[in-house]
Amino acid sequence: MIRTERKYIEILRILKEHEGPVGAKRLSELMSERGFILSDRAVQYYLSYLDTMGFTEKVGNHGRILTPIGLEETGNALVDDRIGFIISKLERLAYRNTFDPVTSTGDVAYNLSIVPLESAEKIKTAFDEVVRAGCGFFNSYRMIDQDPRIPHGHVGFITICSISMDGVFQRKGIPVRMAFGGRLEIEKGTPRQFRDLIAYRGTTIDPLELFISSGLTSISAFARTKTGIALANVREVPCAALPQIRETIDLMNACGFVFPVALGNQVFNLPHNPYRLSIVAFSGMNYIANAVEHGIQIKTEIGAGNIAFSKIIDMN
């Protein structure tokens, strides 16, 4: 029964993550990616039940969408099951990352932001501030408009997700653990300390998304004065891998990646660990945080998928 209930909840989650209707065939594919192997017919059975409960509704022949009741149910159901869901999703993207910093080829993980078309120039201005301030995980972004996920009258912006770093390390045989997301205090260009930290494995929401929605960043001020609060992630890696880590960082920096902010056994106000190194890196979500600070209406899917690196650096 628990397994069955989780299938219902997973279907609701998928529908929540998509802008428009999703059909049974596509739901079957997405469910298999999450470890639930269901035929199209089985998905139809589950959808029929969800329709009866009032959680979903059919939109012609296009598929299902969530009802307001379904949206509320998705937020409330199986909270304990959702703990660690964010990190699991990011780890899946890291595993699919094929980027090779030696050749600058392969796929990287990305975030997809969608804004009204009339806000496109404002978004560019906000994103360019982050590039100049050097507090984005990667030093450029990509604007797109030809994508089925982008509604009419809107435009999309792709930024590289910092989980791409984890994928590169893993492919080189370096164990890496995404430990925390936090708010990093910077004074006159010098990072000082973390104001707040949230562990990725103990949360039901992305920590950086929480900080942004709560208005707890000051990226714009940092871009102007070099003093402010930016978003950063903390990875943990074995000390024994330090030579490989430094080599990998140098290769990725040459490709346009901007990290680390700090590297060591004890950095800022993080606990000392004699066996593991902490890698602190600015988050790609600083782009989105700055846009929100500028009052721009923006919707972002964190870890939206994997994309060829060449499509990111092919600037508009």
C-alpha angles and dihedrals in degrees: 000000000000090000090049092049090052090055090055091048092047091053090051090049092052092050089049091054094054127075098214139026119308122209128222094254093053091044089054090053093047092046091053089055087058095049100266112116108200132160120232088254092053091050089052089054092053091045091052089056092047090050089053091051090051093242096116138024134199120245105204110281093327098088137250135322131189121263119219088260090051091050090053092047091052090054094049105037125102098347091176090054091052093055105107093013092117095053091045090055092048093047089053090055091048090053090052092049110112100173116144112198091197093064098020089232136120136056128311131192116254145190119227120213123189123200136168111273092243089061095054096102092045090052091050090052092050093046092047089055089059092049092051092045090052094227099120121096089235126027099234144031139203132237117211136177104171101081129110090227092063113086122223112280093026137095132210132227123200121206125178114254116228090232083082086077090059091052092053092049092048093051088054091052095254113139109226131184123198099220113168146003115209154158111262119204114220125189121192091338095312119110109230113175147324114270093193137004131193122189113234094216095057103048138083093206133049105266095220092050087054093051091049096048090048092054093241099140133082103193093143092056091048091051090054103036106015087240122103146079121291134179120256139171129220122218126186122214134169116274090227090067095059097112092051091044094053091047092050092047091052091051093048092046088055088056093054103269115140112216161159110036087183139352128192151088091280121022129170110326095332117123117266115254118186093196104041135051123221117222112199114196133174112250126241085229089078086083090059094041091056091049090052090049088055089055095249118154104237136162118199133191107205112217094008093171144286126300138179111273089226090065091058097049091045091093123205 
